[in-house]
């Protein structure tokens, strides 16, 4: 029992300050990264987006002679009516897309996860070393009792 207490005291004096210092540096790094990510996300959402504007070209339109196709009774014609402007349809579709894109909000991002628990504080290698030391202590105590 005394040997185990001595080993724990040596471990606490040599290893724990270094682990705490490393843990605080890692927490500061994670906090800085989380701040940078949330700042970038808010800046990306508010940044204006460039929309390419294509200039119209002088493309001659093909002239198609009208045909005499009879319509079926009771079927509506699928040809556009007078006053239909394709550029207005394109513009209204783009305005709808921009309105939908503007209404998208950025959800909250996760910041730091809690660093509680024995495995988070000491680490897996530290737990394995402590387990090996305790097994050695068990064998030493059994040997001392039997002799």
Secondary structure, 3 states (H helix, E strand, C coil): CHHHHHHHHHHHHHCHHHHHHHHHHHHHHHHHHHHHHHHHHHHHHHCCCCCCCCCCCCCCCCCCCCCCCCCCCCCCCCCCCCCCCHHHHHHHHHHHHHHHHHCCCCCCCCCCCCCCCHHHHHCHHHHHHHHHHHHHHHHHHHHHHHC
